Amino acid sequence: MLPPDTELIARVLAHDDRHAFAELVRRHQSPLRVLLRRLTCGDHALADDLAQEALLRAYRGLRGYRGGGQFSSWLYRIGYNAFLTHIERNRKHAATDEVAAVEAQASSKRRIELQHDLERAMTALRPEERAAISLSFFEELTHEEIARILDCPLGTVKTHIARGKDRLRQSLKPWRGEV
């Protein structure tokens, strides 16, 4: 039976056990990358770079983990911060890059077309809305967990999700037979 995250964290902090941290990475890197791929609108290379940055920050800042929530939520917060830092650095070019990445994924199959339109609609969301929607619907986290990850009040998370859903609904009207 594998040890829980808390035991692995304790081993890293007490003995700088890199094997314990490697186990934490094995457990959490895939979900972190999936989240970051959604936030970066499918840019796998960027998402992997941000995941690597987040894992490095987590290792360096592990003493700052208070254990009040799940380790994965803490790690998602670090990944989200890495994403925000990237956006700030590349604010002028980000919108153009995201649209180009989404357009490159177009395909003739209806399911892929829907995925394409959904991703395009996600790029139109504000980063906070995109993060809240991704964490809620794709990662299936609670609003409270999302509030901790995004470091904002619960009401703000609910607003981001509601506004994001409204914008997605508007963007995807043609799929519902509306014009």
C-alpha positions as CSV (number, residue, x, y, z in Angstrom):
1,M,0.0,0.0,0.0
2,L,1.3,3.4,-0.9
3,P,1.9,6.0,1.8
4,P,-0.5,9.0,1.9
5,D,0.7,12.4,0.6
6,T,1.1,13.7,4.1
7,E,3.6,11.0,5.0
8,L,5.6,11.6,1.8
9,I,5.6,15.4,2.5
10,A,6.8,14.7,6.1
11,R,9.7,12.6,4.7
12,V,10.7,15.3,2.2
13,L,10.7,18.0,4.9
14,A,12.4,15.9,7.6
15,H,15.1,14.1,5.5
16,D,15.0,15.9,2.1
17,D,13.8,12.5,0.7
18,R,13.8,13.1,-3.0
19,H,12.3,9.7,-3.7
20,A,9.3,10.7,-1.6
21,F,8.9,13.9,-3.6
22,A,9.3,11.9,-6.8
23,E,6.3,9.8,-5.7
24,L,4.3,13.0,-5.1
25,V,5.2,14.1,-8.6
26,R,4.2,10.7,-10.1
27,R,0.8,11.0,-8.4
28,H,0.0,14.6,-9.2
29,Q,1.8,15.6,-12.4
30,S,-0.7,14.2,-14.9
31,P,-3.8,16.0,-13.3
32,L,-1.7,19.2,-13.1
33,R,-0.8,19.0,-16.7
34,V,-4.4,18.3,-17.7
35,L,-5.5,21.4,-15.9
36,L,-2.7,23.5,-17.4
37,R,-3.5,22.2,-20.9
38,R,-7.0,23.4,-20.4
39,L,-5.9,26.8,-19.2
40,T,-3.4,27.2,-22.1
41,C,-6.1,26.1,-24.6
42,G,-4.4,22.9,-25.6
43,D,-0.8,24.1,-25.8
44,H,0.9,21.0,-24.6
45,A,4.4,22.3,-24.7
46,L,3.5,25.4,-22.7
47,A,1.4,23.4,-20.2
48,D,4.3,21.0,-19.7
49,D,6.7,23.9,-19.1
50,L,4.2,25.5,-16.6
51,A,3.7,22.1,-14.9
52,Q,7.5,21.7,-14.5
53,E,7.7,25.2,-13.1
54,A,4.9,24.5,-10.7
55,L,6.5,21.3,-9.5
56,L,9.8,23.0,-9.0
57,R,8.1,25.8,-7.0
58,A,6.3,23.2,-4.9
59,Y,9.5,21.5,-4.1
60,R,11.2,24.7,-3.1
61,G,8.2,25.9,-1.1
62,L,7.0,22.7,0.5
63,R,7.6,24.1,3.9
64,G,4.9,26.6,3.1
65,Y,2.3,23.8,2.6
66,R,0.1,24.1,5.7
67,G,-1.8,20.8,5.2
68,G,-5.2,22.4,5.6
69,G,-6.4,21.2,2.3
70,Q,-5.4,18.5,-0.2
71,F,-1.9,18.6,-1.5
72,S,-3.3,18.5,-5.1
73,S,-5.3,21.7,-4.4
74,W,-2.1,23.4,-3.1
75,L,-0.3,22.2,-6.2
76,Y,-3.1,23.4,-8.5
77,R,-2.8,26.9,-6.9
78,I,0.9,26.9,-7.7
79,G,0.2,25.8,-11.3
80,Y,-2.5,28.5,-11.6
81,N,0.0,31.1,-10.3
82,A,2.6,29.9,-12.9
83,F,-0.1,30.3,-15.6
84,L,-1.0,33.9,-14.4
85,T,2.7,34.8,-14.4
86,H,3.0,33.5,-18.0
87,I,0.0,35.6,-19.0
88,E,1.4,38.7,-17.5
89,R,4.7,38.2,-19.3
90,N,3.1,37.6,-22.6
91,R,-0.1,39.7,-22.4
92,K,0.2,41.2,-25.8
93,H,0.9,37.9,-27.6
94,A,-1.2,35.6,-25.6
95,A,-4.6,36.2,-27.3
96,T,-3.1,35.7,-30.8
97,D,-1.2,32.5,-29.7
98,E,-4.3,31.0,-28.1
99,V,-6.5,31.6,-31.1
100,A,-3.9,30.2,-33.5
101,A,-3.5,27.1,-31.3
102,V,-7.3,26.5,-31.2
103,E,-7.6,27.0,-35.0
104,A,-4.9,24.5,-35.6
105,Q,-7.0,21.8,-33.9
106,A,-9.9,22.0,-36.4
107,S,-11.1,18.8,-37.9
108,S,-13.9,17.5,-40.1
109,K,-15.5,15.2,-37.5
110,R,-18.4,16.7,-35.6
111,R,-17.1,15.8,-32.1
112,I,-13.8,17.4,-32.9
113,E,-15.6,20.4,-34.3
114,L,-17.5,20.7,-31.0
115,Q,-14.3,20.4,-29.1
116,H,-12.8,23.1,-31.3
117,D,-15.7,25.4,-30.7
118,L,-15.6,24.8,-27.0
119,E,-11.9,25.5,-26.8
120,R,-12.4,28.7,-28.9
121,A,-15.2,29.7,-26.5
122,M,-12.9,29.1,-23.6
123,T,-10.3,31.4,-25.0
124,A,-12.9,34.2,-25.0
125,L,-13.3,33.8,-21.2
126,R,-11.3,35.9,-18.8
127,P,-8.4,33.8,-17.3
128,E,-10.2,33.7,-13.9
129,E,-13.4,32.4,-15.5
130,R,-11.5,29.8,-17.6
131,A,-9.7,28.6,-14.5
132,A,-12.9,28.4,-12.4
133,I,-14.8,26.6,-15.2
134,S,-11.9,24.1,-15.8
135,L,-11.5,23.4,-12.1
136,S,-15.2,22.9,-11.6
137,F,-16.3,20.9,-14.6
138,F,-13.1,19.2,-15.7
139,E,-11.4,18.6,-12.4
140,E,-14.7,18.3,-10.5
141,L,-13.5,20.4,-7.5
142,T,-15.9,22.0,-5.1
143,H,-16.4,25.7,-5.1
144,E,-14.5,25.9,-1.8
145,E,-11.5,24.1,-3.2
146,I,-11.5,26.4,-6.2
147,A,-11.7,29.5,-4.0
148,R,-8.5,28.3,-2.2
149,I,-6.7,27.5,-5.5
150,L,-7.7,30.9,-7.1
151,D,-7.2,32.7,-3.8
152,C,-10.5,34.5,-3.9
153,P,-13.8,34.6,-2.0
154,L,-16.3,31.8,-2.5
155,G,-18.8,34.3,-4.0
156,T,-16.3,35.4,-6.5
157,V,-15.7,31.8,-7.7
158,K,-19.5,31.4,-8.1
159,T,-19.6,34.6,-10.1
160,H,-16.7,33.5,-12.3
161,I,-18.4,30.2,-13.0
162,A,-21.8,31.8,-13.7
163,R,-20.4,34.4,-16.0
164,G,-18.2,31.8,-17.7
165,K,-21.2,29.5,-18.3
166,D,-23.2,32.4,-19.7
167,R,-20.4,33.4,-22.1
168,L,-20.0,29.7,-23.2
169,R,-23.7,29.4,-23.7
170,Q,-23.7,32.4,-25.9
171,S,-20.7,31.2,-27.9
172,L,-22.1,27.7,-28.4
173,K,-25.7,28.7,-29.4
174,P,-25.2,27.2,-32.9
175,W,-24.7,23.8,-31.3
176,R,-28.0,24.1,-29.5
177,G,-29.8,25.0,-32.8
178,E,-30.1,28.7,-31.9
179,V,-28.9,31.5,-34.1
